[in-house]
Amino acid sequence: MTADTAAVGPKTNGEPGRPPVRARARTRVGDEGRRGPGLARRLARGAGRGLVNVVLLVVAVFWLVPTIGLLLTSFRSAGDNAASGWWTVLTKPAELTIENYANLLSNPTITGSFWNTIVITVPTTVLVVGIGALAAYAFAWLRFPGRDWLFLAVVVLLAVPLQVALIPLARLFGDLGIFGSVVGVILFHTAFGLPFAIFLLRNFFTQVPEEMLEAARIDGARDWRIFFQILMPLALPAIASLAIFQFLWTWNDMLVALIFTNTDSQPLTVAIQSQLRQFGSNIDVLSAGAFLSMLIPLIVFFAFQRYFVQALLAGSQK
């Protein structure tokens, strides 16, 4: 091979410097092959995503049907509910009325039980979150004798069903003079809510870098300042999630309230159950009361939904 030939490259079809025909063909086929599967993958991915969205939409509709039926039933009169199903209101919107809610809110038993539910739920949630956060900080970052054994006992308490404590605590509250009162219900829910609160927040606190706390101690911060100014802002998503769960558990409880309350201190769940026992066919009032009992938990959940999602994402990343 001469120097001129080496300079211009191999000859193919009499044209110097161009790649062979077979190489050019392989290049074109390779480019088309890369473009073809990419488009196919995008189409398949879009179709799969659309199918998943359709399935999720169908599941959501079926999940919401009972709630929608309850809502529409609460806005229908007793005669309309007895004559036909709630779905007929979709073609006869004139059947909708707010008379059921007016009658419900004028019932002193329902309004009093609604207030009792708030009085029971809010202090219970505050106590569980506050005491649970303090105990979780102690188990996570304080050193004291028997710490691990005490935390193990807290974990064991998670497996204890509350039914086993109904009779012993009923006798204890009777001896203390708080059986049948709001205070007894608050203490019961607080006691059984603390193990989960301590377990959840302790695991979250241990994820905080120890170097951050050591730097705060070097700057002169004590445990109270570290807890309120460093850990509490960082743990706000976990605390909000715990508050949501505890609020919903206490608000929707009926077993404990049915045993530990009387007529003056009964919450909304017990009041609705007593209305069902006395007026079994009064479905219009019962549906309105049931939807009213659902309304506050929904408001609380959507108000703290952002913190709840942040807690889920933080847990997935850790």
Secondary structure, DSSP 4 states (H G I P E B T S, - for coil): --HHHHHH--EETTEETPPPHHHHHHHHHHHHHHHHHHHHHHHHHHHHHHHHHHHHHHHHHHHHHHHHHHHHHHTS-HHHHHHS-GGGGGT-GGG--SHHHHHHHT-HHHHHHHHHHHHHHHHHHHHHHHHHHHHHHHHHH---TTHHHHHHHHHHHTTS-GGGGHHHHHHHHHHHT-TBSHHHHHHHHHHHHHHHHHHHHHHHHTTS-HHHHHHHHHTT--HHHHIIIIIHHHTHHHHHHHHHHHHHHHHT--HHHHHHB-TTT--HHHHHHHHHHH-TT-HHHHHHHHHHHHHHHHHHHHHTHHHHHHHHHHHHH-
